[in-house]
Amino acid sequence: DEDEDDDDEEEEEAESGGDESGGEELAFERKARKTVARMEAEAAEQASEQRGAAASFTMPTGPREEMPDIGTLKSRIADVVDVLGDFASKRQEGVTRVEYVSLLAEDLQQVYGYNGELVELLLQLFSPAEALEFIEASEKPRPVTIRTNTLKTRRRELAQALISRNVSLDPISKWSSEGLQIYESAVPIGATPEYLAGHYMIQSASSFLPVLALDPQPGQRVLDMASAPGGKTSHIAARMGNSGTLVANDFNKQRLPSLASNLARQGVRCAILLHADGREFPRLMGGFDRVLLDAPCTGLGVISKDPAVKAEKGFTDVQRCQQLQKELLLAAIDSCTANSAGGGIVVYSTCSIAVEENEAVVDYALASRNVKLVDTGLPFGVEGLTRYRSKRFHASLKHARRFYPHTHNMDGFFVAKLRKFSNDLPPGAQQQPPPSKAASKKKPPPPSKKRQK
């Protein structure tokens, strides 16, 4: 066919006067149009084959003694997702939507290694097609990113130094003036002289977002309630220009050495390290202008870093984390002062996509304290949910932002920014009781093992 196309083009070129520059241009344009038309025809044919395959898909019946191979299961997943995307016209007569979803959930567990509860959670949060996109994106590693430590260097200077060491990189995006994405490196990116000198921190791109939303200012009193290993803490210090007071707290005493080491390497001089239960902070100290709570969570947004989450986490873990997150968020709000210029700011973030750990926690805080949600200032992200299944949340939760691996090519993350407008408690609200001795001795649920701060 290509030979015939070339013969036709030569004949048309001869007819149009191929010796002239205008004729050559016309021949080139004709060839380009034919190439495009051929590609479109091939794409249409492929789409038609896929539609035919979906239309011919029939639900398996009877007992399934042998599990199909992975390739067959993946093909069946794609077929079921296609049917569910246009259920009215593609459904098999006599088969309910529940049966299709049940088959899809079973196949997703077999192919990707998820437990049943986590698949159910994903199918409740996303459409079947988007749930599959999330799962497939979570099978791939996220890009390696670093944050320039502006206390010691500038991004352009750092980029030039790393390029001279045969590091292939690019600026992350317009939303970050400090981030660089690493493609290839001839040397380990965590062992360069620039890294050892504290010129940058290896951080996931999504972990920049809470600090950008917090927007700490020089001279302020800032609390990072769960700070280890120090990525966000050092980012805050850089934004403050190493001035003011930064309290870096962590409940896990074993993580404090790595926190101290990272802050020292980054040249942070305005930080005070503390080991305390975050829920005790209103009784320990308060009056902070800004508070960051990057709360312990199930890590459902960082499955690509910690695949064990797929099999180990379930509804019980989500509920247990939610209770701790509610207590920590109220403590963060109580540690903040509304008398700060512009009102006290609290940023709540998690690396989970579960609504129970995000919107539900913030909605609880809105009803329990004199705070309101404000715009995060982040230029992208999916709006927070104001309704989820039978639940209805405060309308202002649309100001929160969700980030997904399949949408933004970064770890799953949630960021909400609250402004405290009064130090008084709202009518009917109660001061949070201190945690019991048993509860304070018991460690909170650990975050995902691979989570980056």
N, C-alpha and C positions, 0 to 999 in steps of 0.2 A: 504493500500500500504506500509506503514511504517513497519507493522508486517511482510509482505512478504519480504521486504528488509532485516529486521533483521534476518529472517530465512535463507535467501540466504547468508547473511554474516556469520552466524554461520556455515552453511555447508562448505563455502569456507575456514573458519578459521580451521575447523576440517580437511579438506583435506590438508591444508598447514602446519598442525602441530602447533596448537594454543598454545601448552605447551612451545614452544621455544620462546625466546625473539624476534627472527627474524620474526617468524610467527605472533606474536602479533603486531609488527610494520607494517607488510604488511596488516593485517586486519584493523588496524587504518587508514592506508592510503586509503584502499579501501572504508571504510566508509566515509572518508572525501571527496573522489572523487565523491561518489554517492550523498552526500549532496549538493556539489557544482553543480553537474549536475542537480539535482532536482530544485535547486534555479534558475539556468539558464533557465530551461524549463518553470518554472512558470513566469519568467520575460519575456521570449519570447512570451508566451501565452498572458500575459497582454498587451504587445506592439502590438501584433496582433489584440487584441480586440480594442485597441485605434485607430489603423490604419483603422480598419473596421468601427469604429464609424465616423472617419473623412471622410472616403470614402463615407459613407452613408448620410453625412450631406447635407441638401438641404436648400437653402436660403428661408426664409419666404416670402410669397407672399401675396399681398392684404393688406388692411388696418389692422393695429394691434390695436384692441380696448382695449385689456387687456395686461398689461405688465407682462411678465413671472416672476416667483419668482426668487430670487437671485441665487439659486442653478442652475436653468435652464440657466440663463444668463451667469453665470460663465462657465458652460459647453459649451455654444455656443461661448463664447469668445475663449476658448481653441481650439474649432473646427475651427473657422475662422483663428486664428493664425497659426494653422497647415496647413490649405489650402494655406494661403499666403506664408508660408515657402517653399512650392513646388507647386507653382501656375500652372505651365504648365501641371502637371500630375493630380492634385487633384481638379482643378477648375470644377465647374458645367457648363455644356455647356450653352452658352448664357448669362452668368453672368460675368460682367467685374470686374477687380481688384478694380476699384473705388467703385463699389457697396459693395464689401466685406469690404473695408476699412471704408466706411461710416457706415456700420452695426457695425463694431468693435468699431468705435469711439462712436457711440450712446450707445452701451452696456457698454463701459468703464465709460461713464458719469453716467449711471444709477447705476452701481454697486459700483463705488468708489467715486462718488460725485465730480468729476472734471467738470469744465466748458468746453465748447466746444473749446475755443481758446487754453486752456492749453493742451488738448488732441491733438489738431492739432499740436501744437509745439512739443510735445513728439514724435508723429508719423513722423514728419519731421526730427527730430534729430536721432531717433533710428529706427531699423527694428521693425515690429510689435511684434515679440517675445521678443526683448530686451525692448521695451516700456512697455510690460506687466510685465517683470521682475522688471523694475524700479518702476512701480506703486505698485506692491505687496511688494517690499522691503521697500517702503516708508510708508506702512501701519504698519510696525513693528518698535519698538523703537531701536535705535542704542545702542551698549554696553555703559555702564557707564565707563568713563575713567577719570583718574586724572593725573596731571603733577607734578612730584616732584620739589619742589623749592630748587634748588641746592645752593642757597644762605644760606640755613639753615640746610640742611640735604642731605643725599645720598639716592638713591632709595632703596638699600638693607636695610638700617636702617629703612626707612619709611615702607617698606613692612613687616619687622619683627614686628614693633610696631603695625601695623594694624592687622596683623595675630593674635597677642596676644589679640586683641579685637574682635576675632571671625569674621574677615572680610576675605572672600574668594576672592583671587585675583591672577593675573598672570602678568608678564611683557607684554606690548603691543606687541612688535615685535622687530626684530633686527634693524629696521630703527630708533627706538627711544631709547635713553639711559635714558629717564626720565619718560616715561609713564607707568602707571599700569592700567589694566582692572579689574573692580570690578564686581564680580558675585553675591555675597550675603554679606549682612552686618547686624549684630545684632543691630547696632546703626545707626542712620542717618549719611550718609557719609559726610554731610555738617555740622555736629555738634560734631565731635570728638575733643579731645584736640589737636591732631596734626593739624587738619584743622584750629582751632581757633588760634593756634600758628603760622600759616602761613607756615607749612611744605609742603603743597600741594595746588593746585588749581584744582577745578572741571572743566574740559575742554573736549570738543569733540576731538577725535584723529585727525580729519582733521584740527583743528585749530592750531595744532603744526606745520603744514607743511610750512606756509608762513615764520615763524621765522627761521626754518631750512634752507629754501632757501635764506633768507636774510643773514644769517651767520654773525651777528654783532660781531665786535672784541673789546676787551678792549681798552679804550682810545678814541674811535671814537665818532663823533657827529652823532646821529641817531634821525630821526623823525618818530614817529608813528602818522600818520595824522588823523586817526579815531580810537581812542584808547580805549574808554569805552566799557566794564567795567574793562578792565585791564589784561585779561588773556595773550594776546600776548605781552602787554607792559612789564609785569613782567617777561615773558619768555625772552624778549630781554635783560632786565636788568641782569638776571641771566647769560645769554650768555656773557655779557660784564663784568661780575665779579663785578658789581656795580661800575665800573669806567667809565670815559668819561662823556659825556652829552647826556641824553635821553629826548627829548621833546615829551611829551604825550599830544596830542591835541584832542579835541572833539567839534563838532559843537553844540551838544545838552547840554545846561548848566545844565539841570536837571540830567544828567548822571555823572557829575563830582564828586559829593559826593561819589558815589559807586566806582568810579575810585580811588579817594584818599584813601578810606577805604581799598580797596584791595591792593594797592601798599604799604600802611603802614603796613598792616598785613603781607605782604610778605617780609618786610624788605628792600624795594627798597629805596636807598638813592641818586641815580644819576639822578632822574627824575624831570623835571620841568613841571607842569601841565598848560595847556593853553586852553582857550576857544576862538576859532576863526573859521571863514569860511576857510576850507582848500584851497579854490581857491584863497585866499588872501595871502597865505604863501610866494610866491616869493617876495612880496612887504614888508612883515613883517620881515622875516629873511630867510637866505639861507646858502649855503656853507656846507650842510650836506654830510657826507660820505655815508650814507645809509638812504633810506626812505622806510617805509612800508605803502602801501595804501591798507587796507582791506576795499574795497569800499562798500558804501550802495548799496543794491541790492534788487531784488524781493524775494530772499529766496527760489528759486525753488529747491535748493538742500537740504533743511532742512524741507521738508513737514512732515516728521515723528514727528518733534518737534512742528510744527505750521500747523495743518491740514486746517486752514482757508485759507491758500494759494491756496488750490485746487479750491475753489469757487470764491476767490476774485481777483486773479491775472490774467492778460491777456496781449495782445500785447501792449496796451496803457501803462501799467505799465513798461513793458520791454523797450519801446522806451523812456519813461521819465527818467528812471534810466540810460539808455545808455548815454543820453546827459550830465547828471551830472557826470557820470563816466569818460567821455572824458575830461571834464574840470578839474576834480580832478587829473587825471593821468598826464596831461600836467603840472599842478601846482606842482605835486610831482617831476617830472623830472626837472622843472625849479628851484626847491628848492635844488636840488642835485648838487654837483660840480664834474666836470670831472677831476679836479686836484687831487682828492683823490688817494691814492696809489691803483693801479689796476683799477682806474676809478670808478666813482660814481655808486652805485648800487640802483636800484629801484625795489621793488617786488610789483606786482599788484595781488590781490586775491579777489575772491568773493565766496559767498556760493550759487551761482546760476549755473545752467547748460546751460542757454540760450547762444547761440553763439553770439547774439547781445550784451550781457553784457560782453563777454569775448574776444574771438578772434577778433571780429570786433572793440572793443575798443583799444586793443593792436596794431592792424594793423593800426589804425588811428594815434596812437602815433609814430609808426615807420616812417610814412610818414611826420610827423609834427616836429619831433625833431631828433637830432643826437644821437640816441640810437640804440642798437642792442640787439636782444634776445640772451641770453646765457643759457647754461644748468642749470637747477634748482638745480642739485645735489641730487635730491630726487630719491631713488633707485627703485621706482615703480610708477604706474599711467599710464593712457592712454595718448598717445601723443595728443597735441593740433591739431585742425583741420586746414588744409591748403585749404580746399574747403568745401563749404556747400551750397547745392542747386546750384543756379547760381552764387554764390559769390566765388571769388578766393582771398586767403590771402597770405601774404608773406611766402615764403617757410620755414623761420626760426621759424614759429609758431609751428613747430613740437617739439621745445624745451620746450614749455609750457606743463603743465600736468593737466589732468582732473581726478577727483576721483568721483566714483559713489557708492551709497548705495548697489546696487545689485552686484557690482563687488568687492568692497573693504570693504564692511560692515562698512562704515563710511559715514558721511554726504557728500552730493554732494558738490564738491569744485573745484575751478580753481586757478592755481598758475602759474604766468609768471615772469621771472627774466630778467630785462633789465640792460645793462651796458651803461652808458653815456660816449661817447668818445670825445665830444667837447661841450664847453659851448656856441658856436655860433649856431645860427639858420640855418637850411638848406635853400638853395635858394628857395624863394617863400613862406616860412613859415612866419607866423606873430606871434608877441608876443601876448599872450592871454590877451584880454581886461579884466579889473576888472569887477566883477559881479555888476549889477545894484543894487541900494539900495533896490529896491523891491525884487530882487532875493536873495540878501544876508539876508534879513529879513525873507524870506520864508524858512521854514525848508525843507531840502531835503527829498525825499521819505524815510520813515522809513524802516529799515531792518526788516526781519522776527522777530516776537515777541520773539520767542524761540531761536534766534541765539545766539551762545556762542562765545565770543571773546577769 
